[in-house]
Amino acid sequence: MNIQEIIDLDFLQKVQDSFAKATGLAAITVDFRGNPVTEYSNFSLFCKKIREDQQLYDKCLKCDAYGGLEAVRRENFFMYRCHTGLVDIAVPIIIKGQFIGSMLVGQVKLNETENNRLDYIIKESSNWKENKEIVADFDHIPIISIEKITAAAKMMFYVINNMVEKDVIQYVQEELRAKDQELINQLKIQADLERSLYAKQKQFFKLMVNPNLFFNVMNTMSCLAVLEKASRTQDVILTFSEMMKYLLTNDNTFVTVEDEISYIYMYVKLQKLRFEDRVQVMIDIPKELRSIKIPAMILQSILDNAFIHGIEPKDGKGSIQIKGYILDDDFICEVIDDGIGMTATAIASIMDKSGGTERESHSKGIGLHHVNFILTSNYGNEYKLKITQNDAGGTTVRFRVPK
């Protein structure tokens, strides 16, 4: 807890200046280390010159720090002599038992009898006495009774700690408001995710059919294609049937890279009926890495995005490369296309955790948004999807999973 976070320093400066003007004492507020947090108030010419010497200034800071510590130990103001022999009083600033700083008031002399009753807070310094100008300034410092300086210290002790108490209440209230807002934001994100999940579930149940009925229909269509001598139609039906078998009968959340590649080959086969020779897909994943488990359908979703948003809008031919390798004990997979590319805004929109409406999400690439959600949910934020623009055009989408 820092004094700068708790107290309105501008208001504290005004209080300190008014106090110094009313009492004729000098004042400065420091943090618990003795470092000043306000400007000097009514500082004597002697003390200003002393603090121009770095060694003497360091001793002044040490006096301020030690005086504050002793005051907090006593839980009251503490009167002492600084290293030059002047009388100072440390008024501690304590918040819930924690010492955060102190106000130092004084820079005066007492009469000789009263002066001898006070100890030096640190070892006396005397080398400044060789400077006649500084000595003359010291001689001009007024002598004040101990009753007057004590009364001033008592007043400041009650004023500053009462002021701090009010600032603390405000500080705590602001902290509570910030935490409340953070909780509201978290609840909103959770509610958005729940609504999105519910929407996906509704969409899934609308599309879901009885697997047996589906495959019977597919088989009938295939037989008709044979009877009608439509070999290409039969090939499409059989390929699509195998793809749906993978989707409808596979209950596994995770699959091997090999299983995903097998599905991709079927997916590419169907896509080539649309694109013909416009697109070339190359897969470069070593066989020894194909037994690694990855979340089902994430590779296909990334490839689908490359086809739809990268290659399809492009004039002329295009290519997509799928690469897999090991880096730092993680399996890295990259889908690299030379399509029209994605803007930085589009990339940021896909990676936006807040999502959006169904229509907005689709236009932004719901597949990639969903893939990112799956990766971070299973492995943590450090495994989030990475999307970059290629220098030569196109997009690279990269994901990694623990090996």
C-alpha positions as CSV (number, residue, x, y, z in Angstrom):
1,M,0.0,0.0,0.0
2,N,1.6,3.3,-1.2
3,I,0.9,6.7,0.2
4,Q,0.5,8.0,-3.3
5,E,-2.4,5.6,-3.9
6,I,-4.3,6.5,-0.7
7,I,-3.9,10.2,-0.2
8,D,-4.9,13.2,-2.4
9,L,-1.4,14.7,-2.5
10,D,-2.6,18.0,-3.9
11,F,-5.0,18.4,-1.0
12,L,-2.3,17.2,1.4
13,Q,0.1,19.9,0.0
14,K,-2.5,22.6,0.7
15,V,-3.0,21.3,4.3
16,Q,0.8,21.2,4.8
17,D,1.3,24.7,3.4
18,S,-1.5,26.1,5.6
19,F,-0.1,24.4,8.7
20,A,3.4,25.7,8.1
21,K,2.2,29.2,7.5
22,A,0.0,29.2,10.7
23,T,2.7,27.8,13.0
24,G,5.9,29.1,11.5
25,L,7.3,25.6,11.3
26,A,8.7,23.9,8.3
27,A,7.0,20.7,7.0
28,I,7.5,17.9,4.5
29,T,5.6,14.6,3.9
30,V,7.6,11.5,3.1
31,D,6.8,7.9,2.3
32,F,7.9,5.0,4.6
33,R,11.4,5.0,3.1
34,G,11.9,8.7,3.8
35,N,11.5,9.9,0.2
36,P,9.5,13.2,-0.1
37,V,6.1,13.0,-1.7
38,T,5.2,16.7,-1.2
39,E,7.0,20.0,-1.9
40,Y,8.8,21.8,1.0
41,S,6.6,24.1,3.1
42,N,8.3,27.0,4.8
43,F,11.8,25.4,4.7
44,S,14.5,27.4,6.3
45,L,17.3,28.8,4.2
46,F,19.7,26.7,6.3
47,C,18.0,23.4,5.5
48,K,17.7,24.2,1.8
49,K,21.4,24.8,1.7
50,I,22.2,21.7,3.7
51,R,20.1,19.6,1.2
52,E,22.1,21.0,-1.7
53,D,25.0,18.8,-0.5
54,Q,24.3,15.2,-1.6
55,Q,26.0,13.6,1.5
56,L,24.2,15.9,3.9
57,Y,20.9,15.4,2.0
58,D,21.2,11.7,2.3
59,K,21.5,12.2,6.1
60,C,18.4,14.3,6.0
61,L,16.5,11.5,4.3
62,K,17.8,9.0,6.8
63,C,16.7,11.3,9.7
64,D,13.2,11.5,8.2
65,A,12.9,7.8,7.7
66,Y,14.2,6.9,11.2
67,G,12.0,9.5,12.8
68,G,8.9,8.1,11.1
69,L,9.8,4.5,12.1
70,E,10.3,5.6,15.7
71,A,7.0,7.5,15.6
72,V,5.1,4.5,14.3
73,R,6.7,2.3,17.0
74,R,5.3,4.6,19.6
75,E,2.0,5.1,17.7
76,N,2.3,8.8,18.3
77,F,4.4,11.7,17.1
78,F,8.1,11.6,18.0
79,M,10.4,14.6,18.7
80,Y,14.1,14.3,18.0
81,R,17.2,16.2,16.9
82,C,18.3,15.8,13.3
83,H,22.0,15.4,12.3
84,T,22.5,19.2,12.3
85,G,21.0,19.6,15.8
86,L,17.7,21.1,14.8
87,V,14.5,19.9,16.4
88,D,12.0,17.9,14.2
89,I,8.9,16.0,14.9
90,A,7.7,13.0,13.0
91,V,3.9,12.6,12.7
92,P,3.2,9.0,11.5
93,I,0.6,8.2,8.9
94,I,-0.9,4.8,9.8
95,I,-3.6,2.9,7.9
96,K,-5.1,-0.2,9.4
97,G,-1.9,-0.8,11.4
98,Q,0.3,-0.3,8.3
99,F,2.9,2.6,8.3
100,I,2.8,4.3,4.9
101,G,4.7,7.5,5.6
102,S,5.0,10.5,7.9
103,M,4.9,14.3,8.0
104,L,8.0,15.9,9.4
105,V,7.6,19.3,11.0
106,G,10.0,21.5,12.8
107,Q,13.4,22.8,11.7
108,V,13.6,24.9,14.9
109,K,15.7,25.3,18.0
110,L,14.7,24.8,21.7
111,N,16.3,26.6,24.5
112,E,19.5,24.9,25.7
113,T,18.0,23.1,28.7
114,E,15.2,21.6,26.6
115,N,17.5,20.9,23.6
116,N,19.7,18.7,25.8
117,R,16.7,16.5,26.7
118,L,16.4,15.3,23.1
119,D,18.7,12.7,21.4
120,Y,20.1,12.9,17.9
121,I,18.2,10.5,15.6
122,I,21.5,9.7,13.8
123,K,25.1,10.6,14.3
124,E,25.7,14.4,14.4
125,S,27.3,15.9,11.3
126,S,29.7,18.8,11.8
127,N,31.5,19.5,8.5
128,W,28.8,22.0,7.5
129,K,30.1,24.2,10.4
130,E,33.1,25.0,8.3
131,N,30.9,27.1,5.9
132,K,30.4,30.5,7.6
133,E,27.4,31.4,5.4
134,I,25.6,28.2,6.4
135,V,26.5,28.8,10.0
136,A,25.0,32.3,9.8
137,D,21.8,30.8,8.4
138,F,21.7,28.3,11.3
139,D,22.1,31.2,13.8
140,H,19.0,32.9,12.3
141,I,16.7,29.9,13.0
142,P,14.3,30.9,15.8
143,I,14.0,29.3,19.2
144,I,10.6,28.0,20.0
145,S,9.2,26.6,23.3
146,I,8.7,22.9,23.5
147,E,5.0,23.4,24.5
148,K,4.3,25.3,21.2
149,I,6.0,22.7,19.0
150,T,4.3,19.9,20.9
151,A,0.9,21.4,20.5
152,A,1.4,21.9,16.8
153,A,2.5,18.3,16.4
154,K,-0.6,17.0,18.3
155,M,-2.8,19.1,16.1
156,M,-1.1,17.8,12.9
157,F,-1.3,14.2,14.2
158,Y,-5.1,14.3,14.5
159,V,-5.7,16.4,11.3
160,I,-3.6,14.2,9.0
161,N,-4.8,10.9,10.3
162,N,-8.4,12.0,10.2
163,M,-7.9,13.1,6.6
164,V,-6.2,9.8,5.7
165,E,-9.0,7.8,7.2
166,K,-11.5,9.5,4.9
167,D,-9.2,8.9,1.9
168,V,-8.9,5.3,2.9
169,I,-12.7,4.9,2.9
170,Q,-12.8,6.4,-0.6
171,Y,-9.9,4.2,-1.7
172,V,-11.6,1.0,-0.4
173,Q,-14.9,2.0,-2.0
174,E,-13.1,2.5,-5.4
175,E,-11.4,-0.9,-5.0
176,L,-14.8,-2.5,-4.3
177,R,-16.4,-0.8,-7.3
178,A,-13.5,-2.0,-9.5
179,K,-13.9,-5.5,-8.2
180,D,-17.6,-5.4,-8.7
181,Q,-17.2,-4.2,-12.3
182,E,-14.6,-7.0,-12.9
183,L,-17.1,-9.5,-11.5
184,I,-19.9,-8.1,-13.7
185,N,-17.6,-8.3,-16.8
186,Q,-16.8,-12.0,-15.9
187,L,-20.4,-12.8,-15.4
188,K,-21.2,-11.2,-18.8
189,I,-18.5,-13.2,-20.5
190,Q,-19.8,-16.4,-18.9
191,A,-23.4,-15.5,-19.9
192,D,-22.3,-14.8,-23.5
193,L,-20.5,-18.2,-23.6
194,E,-23.5,-20.0,-22.2
195,R,-25.8,-18.3,-24.8
196,S,-23.3,-19.2,-27.6
197,L,-23.1,-22.8,-26.4
198,Y,-26.9,-23.1,-26.2
199,A,-27.2,-21.7,-29.7
200,K,-24.6,-24.2,-31.0
201,Q,-26.5,-27.0,-29.2
202,K,-29.8,-26.0,-30.9
203,Q,-28.0,-25.8,-34.2
204,F,-26.5,-29.3,-33.7
205,F,-29.9,-30.9,-32.7
206,K,-31.5,-29.3,-35.7
207,L,-28.9,-30.9,-38.0
208,M,-28.6,-34.2,-36.2
209,V,-30.3,-37.1,-37.8
210,N,-30.5,-40.8,-36.9
211,P,-27.2,-42.3,-38.2
212,N,-28.9,-45.5,-39.5
213,L,-31.5,-43.5,-41.4
214,F,-28.8,-41.3,-42.9
215,F,-26.6,-44.1,-44.0
216,N,-29.6,-46.0,-45.5
217,V,-30.5,-43.0,-47.5
218,M,-26.9,-42.6,-48.7
219,N,-26.8,-46.2,-49.7
220,T,-30.0,-45.8,-51.7
221,M,-28.7,-42.8,-53.5
222,S,-25.5,-44.7,-54.3
223,C,-27.4,-47.6,-55.8
224,L,-29.5,-45.1,-57.9
225,A,-26.3,-43.5,-59.1
226,V,-25.0,-47.0,-60.2
227,L,-28.3,-47.8,-62.0
228,E,-28.2,-44.4,-63.7
229,K,-24.5,-44.9,-64.6
230,A,-23.6,-41.6,-62.8
231,S,-20.1,-42.7,-61.5
232,R,-19.0,-39.2,-60.4
233,T,-22.2,-38.8,-58.4
234,Q,-21.7,-42.2,-56.8
235,D,-18.1,-41.2,-55.9
236,V,-19.4,-38.0,-54.3
237,I,-22.0,-39.9,-52.3
238,L,-19.6,-42.5,-51.1
239,T,-17.0,-39.9,-50.1
240,F,-19.6,-37.8,-48.3
241,S,-21.0,-40.9,-46.6
242,E,-17.5,-41.7,-45.2
243,M,-17.1,-38.2,-44.0
244,M,-20.4,-38.3,-42.2
245,K,-19.6,-41.7,-40.7
246,Y,-16.5,-40.1,-39.2
247,L,-18.6,-37.2,-37.7
248,L,-21.6,-39.1,-36.5
249,T,-20.0,-42.3,-35.1
250,N,-16.9,-40.8,-33.6
251,D,-17.6,-39.9,-30.0
252,N,-13.9,-39.0,-29.2
253,T,-13.1,-35.5,-28.2
254,F,-9.5,-36.1,-29.3
255,V,-8.3,-37.9,-32.4
256,T,-4.9,-38.8,-33.9
257,V,-3.4,-36.5,-36.5
258,E,-3.7,-39.5,-38.8
259,D,-7.4,-39.7,-38.3
260,E,-7.8,-36.0,-39.0
261,I,-5.7,-36.3,-42.2
262,S,-7.8,-39.2,-43.4
263,Y,-10.9,-37.0,-43.0
264,I,-9.1,-34.1,-44.7
265,Y,-8.3,-36.2,-47.8
266,M,-12.1,-36.8,-48.2
267,Y,-12.9,-33.2,-47.6
268,V,-10.3,-32.1,-50.2
269,K,-11.7,-34.6,-52.7
270,L,-15.1,-33.0,-52.4
271,Q,-13.7,-29.5,-52.6
272,K,-11.9,-30.3,-55.8
273,L,-15.2,-30.9,-57.5
274,R,-15.9,-27.2,-56.9
275,F,-12.4,-25.8,-57.5
276,E,-11.2,-28.4,-59.9
277,D,-7.5,-27.6,-60.6
278,R,-7.7,-24.1,-59.1
279,V,-6.3,-25.3,-55.7
280,Q,-3.5,-27.6,-54.7
281,V,-3.3,-29.0,-51.1
282,M,0.0,-30.3,-49.8
283,I,0.3,-32.1,-46.5
284,D,3.8,-32.2,-44.9
285,I,3.5,-34.0,-41.6
286,P,6.0,-36.8,-40.8
287,K,4.5,-40.2,-40.1
288,E,6.1,-40.4,-36.6
289,L,4.0,-37.4,-35.6
290,R,0.7,-38.7,-36.9
291,S,-0.1,-40.6,-33.7
292,I,-0.2,-37.4,-31.7
293,K,-3.7,-36.7,-30.3
294,I,-5.4,-33.3,-31.1
295,P,-8.9,-32.0,-30.6
296,A,-11.2,-33.4,-33.3
297,M,-12.0,-31.3,-36.3
298,I,-9.8,-28.3,-35.5
299,L,-7.4,-29.0,-38.4
300,Q,-10.4,-29.4,-40.8
301,S,-11.9,-26.2,-39.5
302,I,-8.7,-24.2,-40.3
303,L,-8.5,-25.8,-43.7
304,D,-12.1,-25.0,-44.4
305,N,-11.4,-21.4,-43.5
306,A,-8.5,-21.3,-45.9
307,F,-10.7,-22.6,-48.8
308,I,-13.7,-20.3,-48.1
309,H,-12.0,-17.1,-47.0
310,G,-8.6,-17.4,-48.7
311,I,-8.8,-19.3,-51.9
312,E,-12.4,-19.0,-53.1
313,P,-12.4,-15.1,-53.4
314,K,-9.0,-15.2,-55.2
315,D,-8.7,-14.9,-58.9
316,G,-6.7,-17.7,-60.5
317,K,-5.1,-20.7,-58.8
318,G,-4.1,-21.1,-55.2
319,S,-2.4,-23.4,-52.9
320,I,-2.7,-24.6,-49.3
321,Q,0.1,-26.2,-47.3
322,I,-0.3,-28.1,-44.1
323,K,2.9,-28.5,-42.1
324,G,3.5,-30.3,-38.8
325,Y,6.6,-30.4,-36.7
326,I,7.9,-30.5,-33.1
327,L,9.1,-27.3,-31.2
328,D,9.9,-27.1,-27.5
329,D,8.0,-30.4,-26.8
330,D,4.9,-29.2,-28.5
331,F,3.3,-30.4,-31.8
332,I,3.1,-27.4,-34.1
333,C,0.7,-27.4,-37.1
334,E,0.5,-24.6,-39.7
335,V,-2.0,-24.1,-42.5
336,I,-0.5,-21.8,-45.0
337,D,-2.5,-20.4,-47.9
338,D,-1.7,-17.9,-50.7
339,G,-5.2,-16.5,-50.8
340,I,-6.4,-13.0,-50.5
341,G,-5.2,-12.7,-46.9
342,M,-6.8,-11.2,-43.8
343,T,-6.6,-7.7,-42.4
344,A,-5.3,-7.0,-38.9
345,T,-8.8,-6.0,-38.0
346,A,-10.3,-9.3,-39.2
347,I,-7.7,-11.2,-37.2
348,A,-8.4,-9.3,-34.1
349,S,-12.1,-9.8,-34.6
350,I,-11.7,-13.6,-34.8
351,M,-9.6,-13.7,-31.7
352,D,-12.0,-11.5,-29.8
353,K,-13.2,-13.5,-26.8
354,S,-16.5,-11.7,-26.7
355,G,-17.6,-13.2,-30.0
356,G,-20.7,-11.5,-31.5
357,T,-24.0,-12.4,-33.1
358,E,-24.3,-15.5,-35.2
359,R,-24.2,-13.6,-38.4
360,E,-21.3,-11.5,-37.4
361,S,-19.4,-14.6,-36.2
362,H,-19.9,-16.4,-39.5
363,S,-18.6,-13.5,-41.5
364,K,-15.6,-13.3,-39.2
365,G,-14.8,-17.0,-39.4
366,I,-16.7,-18.9,-36.8
367,G,-14.5,-21.9,-37.4
368,L,-11.4,-20.1,-36.3
369,H,-13.1,-18.5,-33.3
370,H,-14.4,-21.9,-32.2
371,V,-10.9,-23.5,-32.7
372,N,-9.3,-20.9,-30.5
373,F,-12.0,-21.5,-27.9
374,I,-11.3,-25.2,-27.9
375,L,-7.5,-24.8,-27.7
376,T,-7.6,-22.3,-24.8
377,S,-10.3,-24.3,-23.0
378,N,-8.2,-27.5,-23.1
379,Y,-4.7,-26.2,-22.8
380,G,-4.8,-22.6,-21.4
381,N,-4.3,-19.2,-23.0
382,E,-0.7,-19.8,-23.9
383,Y,-2.0,-22.3,-26.5
384,K,-4.3,-19.9,-28.3
385,L,-4.5,-19.8,-32.0
386,K,-1.9,-17.7,-33.9
387,I,-3.0,-16.0,-37.2
388,T,-0.4,-14.0,-39.2
389,Q,-0.4,-12.3,-42.6
390,N,2.2,-13.8,-45.1
391,D,4.7,-11.4,-46.6
392,A,4.0,-12.9,-50.1
393,G,0.2,-12.8,-49.6
394,G,-2.2,-15.1,-47.9
395,T,-2.6,-16.2,-44.3
396,T,-0.8,-18.6,-41.9
397,V,-2.9,-20.1,-39.1
398,R,-0.9,-21.9,-36.5
399,F,-1.9,-24.0,-33.5
400,R,0.1,-26.0,-31.0
401,V,-0.7,-28.8,-28.6
402,P,1.4,-30.6,-26.0
403,K,3.2,-33.5,-27.5
